[in-house]
Amino acid sequence: MLDEVMRKLGGTARRWRFDRMAAVCYPASGQMTSSFAAVAKYYGAGVDICPPRRGNRKGVVEKTNHSAAQRWWRTVPDGLTVVQAQSGVDKLAVRMDERRRRIDGIATTVGELAAAEPKLDIPVRPSRPSKVERTVSPQSLVQFDGNFYSVPPGLPGVQVNVLIRLGDDVLRIATAGRAVIAQHRRAPRGSGQTIRDDSHVIALERAVLASFSDRSPCKTEVRRPLSAAALAEAERLRGLPAVGGPAERVVIDLSHYAAVADQLRTAPSPKEENEE
């Protein structure tokens, strides 16, 4: 984000002023972190950290955002598109550049002062790619910005880092040891695409097919021949005389079951038999 803002401004100031935020310094001591110091050194700018308990100085810095945070944001209607919102911000920027100032008795504007202020040139490429940690899925995919990118098989559940650089259309996936294992074109954010490298697809198919084999029979299932009783029951169901066993009576109506049910209804219970 910092690099993007400087490129839109056409350069960077010679010194940067930041609040005591954890991304820039250690809030307790105000000492700049080594990671952000490398960024400032890359762009050739100095860093000024706001001292603690100095609300006035911090307020001076934040007052310049008053128009954007209060006057414009509170008047934004619902359902505004990104293009319409950007157009409104651009119009606000023109109005803010027209604010009048008087320097050494000479009337000027904020825009003229900003145009006359010398800025440092910024490098052609951003300082370093941003890193986002992700977990490889069982399908050898890594999710990022609403899309899925493939990695070589054999890494399910492994923590990897997605490396992206501002302005690049290429996305890289690296291990914790900084070894790049995949490189893909970056799909539009939130498009739901699945980007797979051809070599990853072939390797995944080989790994899946290697886990299946029909050369040896399954050891957990044993095929046994039918017993004589099973063969006799099969012949009985087909209506043929039983082989190797006595013939059984086949009931073709429900009158027999009805008679048995009537006997059970009229038969005395065990309690009544004991009383007799």
C-alpha positions as CSV (number, residue, x, y, z in Angstrom):
1,M,0.0,0.0,0.0
2,L,2.8,2.4,0.8
3,D,4.5,1.8,-2.5
4,E,1.3,2.2,-4.4
5,V,0.6,5.6,-2.7
6,M,4.1,6.9,-3.5
7,R,3.8,5.9,-7.1
8,K,0.5,7.7,-7.5
9,L,2.1,10.8,-5.9
10,G,5.0,10.6,-8.4
11,G,7.7,10.2,-5.7
12,T,8.3,10.2,-2.0
13,A,9.0,12.8,0.7
14,R,12.5,12.9,2.2
15,R,11.1,12.0,5.6
16,W,8.1,9.9,6.8
17,R,6.1,10.6,9.9
18,F,4.3,7.7,11.6
19,D,2.3,7.1,14.7
20,R,3.4,4.4,17.1
21,M,2.0,1.6,15.1
22,A,3.3,-2.0,15.5
23,A,3.9,-2.2,11.7
24,V,6.5,0.5,11.9
25,C,8.0,0.5,15.4
26,Y,7.7,-1.1,18.8
27,P,4.9,1.0,20.5
28,A,6.5,0.8,24.0
29,S,9.9,2.0,23.1
30,G,9.3,3.8,19.7
31,Q,12.3,1.9,18.2
32,M,11.7,1.2,14.5
33,T,11.5,-2.5,13.5
34,S,14.2,-4.0,11.4
35,S,11.8,-5.0,8.7
36,F,10.4,-1.4,8.2
37,A,13.9,0.1,8.5
38,A,14.9,-2.0,5.5
39,V,11.9,-0.6,3.6
40,A,12.8,3.0,4.5
41,K,16.4,2.4,3.5
42,Y,15.3,1.0,0.2
43,Y,13.3,4.2,-0.7
44,G,16.0,6.5,0.8
45,A,13.6,8.2,3.3
46,G,14.0,9.0,6.9
47,V,11.4,8.0,9.5
48,D,10.1,10.2,12.3
49,I,8.1,8.4,15.0
50,C,5.5,10.6,16.9
51,P,6.6,10.9,20.6
52,P,4.3,9.4,23.2
53,R,1.6,11.6,24.9
54,R,1.9,14.3,22.2
55,G,-1.7,14.5,21.0
56,N,-1.3,17.9,19.4
57,R,1.5,16.8,17.1
58,K,-0.4,13.7,16.1
59,G,-3.5,15.8,15.6
60,V,-1.7,18.0,13.2
61,V,-0.9,15.0,11.0
62,E,-4.4,13.6,11.1
63,K,-6.1,17.0,10.5
64,T,-5.1,16.8,6.8
65,N,-7.4,13.8,6.5
66,H,-10.4,15.6,8.1
67,S,-12.1,16.4,4.8
68,A,-11.9,12.9,3.5
69,A,-12.9,11.2,6.8
70,Q,-15.7,13.6,7.8
71,R,-17.0,15.8,5.0
72,W,-16.8,13.3,2.1
73,W,-17.3,9.9,3.8
74,R,-20.4,11.0,5.7
75,T,-22.1,12.1,2.5
76,V,-21.4,9.0,0.5
77,P,-24.8,7.5,-0.6
78,D,-25.5,3.8,-0.3
79,G,-24.9,1.6,-3.3
80,L,-22.0,3.6,-4.6
81,T,-19.8,1.7,-7.0
82,V,-16.0,1.7,-6.9
83,V,-15.7,3.9,-10.0
84,Q,-18.2,6.5,-8.6
85,A,-16.4,6.5,-5.2
86,Q,-13.0,7.1,-6.9
87,S,-14.5,9.9,-8.9
88,G,-15.7,11.5,-5.7
89,V,-12.3,11.2,-4.1
90,D,-10.6,12.8,-7.2
91,K,-13.0,15.7,-7.0
92,L,-12.3,16.1,-3.3
93,A,-8.5,16.1,-4.0
94,V,-9.0,19.0,-6.5
95,R,-10.9,21.0,-3.9
96,M,-8.3,20.3,-1.2
97,D,-5.5,21.4,-3.5
98,E,-7.3,24.7,-3.9
99,R,-7.0,25.5,-0.2
100,R,-5.3,28.9,0.2
101,R,-2.1,29.4,2.2
102,R,0.2,32.4,2.8
103,I,4.0,31.8,2.9
104,D,6.2,34.8,3.7
105,G,3.4,37.1,2.8
106,I,2.8,35.5,-0.6
107,A,-0.6,34.0,-1.3
108,T,-0.5,30.4,-2.7
109,T,-2.4,27.2,-2.6
110,V,-1.8,23.7,-1.2
111,G,-1.5,22.3,-4.7
112,E,1.2,24.8,-5.7
113,L,3.2,24.1,-2.5
114,A,3.0,20.4,-3.2
115,A,4.1,20.8,-6.8
116,A,7.1,22.9,-5.7
117,E,8.2,20.5,-3.0
118,P,11.1,18.3,-4.2
119,K,10.4,14.6,-4.0
120,L,12.7,11.7,-4.2
121,D,12.5,9.3,-7.1
122,I,11.3,5.8,-6.1
123,P,12.8,2.6,-7.5
124,V,11.4,0.9,-10.5
125,R,10.3,-2.1,-8.5
126,P,8.8,-2.3,-5.0
127,S,11.1,-3.1,-2.1
128,R,10.1,-6.7,-1.7
129,P,7.1,-9.0,-2.3
130,S,4.5,-9.3,0.4
131,K,4.1,-12.7,2.0
132,V,0.9,-14.4,3.0
133,E,0.8,-17.8,4.8
134,R,-1.5,-20.5,3.6
135,T,-2.1,-24.2,4.1
136,V,-2.1,-26.7,1.2
137,S,-5.4,-28.6,0.8
138,P,-5.6,-32.4,0.2
139,Q,-6.2,-31.6,-3.5
140,S,-2.7,-29.9,-3.6
141,L,-4.3,-26.4,-3.9
142,V,-3.5,-23.2,-2.2
143,Q,-6.3,-20.6,-1.7
144,F,-5.5,-16.9,-2.2
145,D,-7.8,-13.9,-3.0
146,G,-10.7,-16.1,-3.8
147,N,-8.8,-18.3,-6.2
148,F,-7.0,-21.7,-6.0
149,Y,-3.4,-22.4,-7.2
150,S,-1.8,-25.8,-7.6
151,V,1.4,-27.0,-6.0
152,P,3.2,-30.3,-6.5
153,P,1.5,-33.4,-4.8
154,G,2.6,-34.7,-1.5
155,L,2.2,-31.5,0.5
156,P,-1.3,-31.7,2.1
157,G,-1.5,-29.7,5.4
158,V,1.9,-28.1,4.8
159,Q,2.3,-24.4,5.6
160,V,3.5,-22.4,2.5
161,N,4.0,-18.7,1.7
162,V,2.3,-16.9,-1.2
163,L,4.6,-14.3,-2.5
164,I,3.2,-11.4,-4.5
165,R,4.8,-8.2,-5.7
166,L,2.9,-5.0,-6.5
167,G,2.3,-4.6,-10.2
168,D,3.3,-8.2,-11.1
169,D,0.9,-10.6,-12.8
170,V,2.9,-13.6,-11.4
171,L,2.2,-15.3,-8.1
172,R,4.8,-17.5,-6.4
173,I,4.4,-20.1,-3.8
174,A,7.3,-21.0,-1.5
175,T,8.0,-23.3,1.4
176,A,9.0,-22.1,4.9
177,G,12.6,-22.6,3.8
178,R,12.0,-20.0,0.9
179,A,12.2,-22.6,-1.8
180,V,9.8,-21.7,-4.7
181,I,7.7,-24.7,-5.5
182,A,5.1,-23.1,-7.9
183,Q,4.6,-20.1,-10.1
184,H,1.3,-19.1,-11.6
185,R,-0.3,-16.2,-13.4
186,R,-2.4,-14.2,-11.0
187,A,-6.2,-14.5,-11.5
188,P,-8.5,-11.6,-10.9
189,R,-9.4,-11.3,-7.2
190,G,-12.5,-13.2,-6.2
191,S,-13.1,-14.8,-9.6
192,G,-13.2,-18.3,-8.1
193,Q,-10.7,-19.7,-10.7
194,T,-8.6,-22.8,-10.1
195,I,-5.2,-22.4,-11.7
196,R,-3.3,-25.7,-12.2
197,D,0.1,-26.2,-13.8
198,D,0.3,-29.0,-16.3
199,S,3.2,-30.7,-14.6
200,H,1.3,-30.6,-11.3
201,V,-1.7,-32.3,-12.9
202,I,0.4,-35.1,-14.4
203,A,2.3,-35.6,-11.1
204,L,-1.0,-35.7,-9.2
205,E,-2.5,-38.2,-11.6
206,R,0.5,-40.5,-11.2
207,A,0.4,-40.3,-7.5
208,V,-3.3,-41.1,-7.4
209,L,-3.0,-44.0,-9.8
210,A,0.1,-45.4,-8.0
211,S,-2.0,-45.8,-4.9
212,F,-4.4,-48.2,-6.7
213,S,-3.3,-51.7,-8.0
214,D,-5.2,-54.7,-9.4
215,R,-2.2,-57.0,-9.7
216,S,-2.8,-58.8,-6.4
217,P,-6.3,-59.8,-5.0
218,C,-7.7,-58.1,-2.0
219,K,-6.4,-59.9,1.1
220,T,-9.3,-58.8,3.3
221,E,-12.0,-60.6,1.3
222,V,-11.9,-64.4,0.6
223,R,-14.2,-65.9,-2.0
224,R,-15.7,-69.2,-0.7
225,P,-18.0,-71.6,-2.7
226,L,-21.6,-71.9,-1.9
227,S,-22.5,-74.5,0.7
228,A,-25.0,-77.4,0.2
229,A,-27.6,-75.7,2.3
230,A,-27.3,-72.5,0.2
231,L,-27.7,-74.4,-3.0
232,A,-30.8,-76.3,-1.7
233,E,-32.4,-73.0,-0.6
234,A,-31.7,-71.5,-4.1
235,E,-33.3,-74.5,-5.8
236,R,-36.3,-74.2,-3.4
237,L,-36.8,-70.5,-4.3
238,R,-36.7,-71.4,-8.0
239,G,-39.5,-73.9,-7.5
240,L,-37.3,-77.0,-8.2
241,P,-37.0,-80.0,-5.9
242,A,-34.3,-79.5,-3.2
243,V,-30.9,-81.2,-3.8
244,G,-29.5,-83.1,-0.8
245,G,-32.3,-82.2,1.7
246,P,-35.9,-83.0,2.6
247,A,-38.7,-81.3,0.7
248,E,-40.3,-78.4,2.7
249,R,-44.0,-77.5,2.8
250,V,-44.6,-74.3,0.8
251,V,-47.5,-72.0,2.1
252,I,-49.4,-70.5,-0.8
253,D,-52.2,-68.8,1.1
254,L,-52.7,-67.0,4.5
255,S,-55.4,-69.3,5.9
256,H,-52.9,-71.3,7.9
257,Y,-51.5,-68.1,9.5
258,A,-55.1,-66.9,10.2
259,A,-55.9,-70.1,12.1
260,V,-52.8,-69.9,14.2
261,A,-53.6,-66.3,15.0
262,D,-57.1,-67.3,16.2
263,Q,-55.7,-70.0,18.5
264,L,-53.3,-67.5,20.0
265,R,-56.1,-65.1,20.7
266,T,-58.3,-67.7,22.5
267,A,-55.4,-69.5,24.3
268,P,-55.3,-68.7,28.1
269,S,-52.4,-66.7,29.4
270,P,-49.9,-68.2,31.8
271,K,-51.4,-66.2,34.7
272,E,-54.9,-67.7,34.0
273,E,-53.4,-71.2,33.9
274,N,-51.8,-70.8,37.3
275,E,-55.1,-69.5,38.8
276,E,-56.9,-72.6,37.5
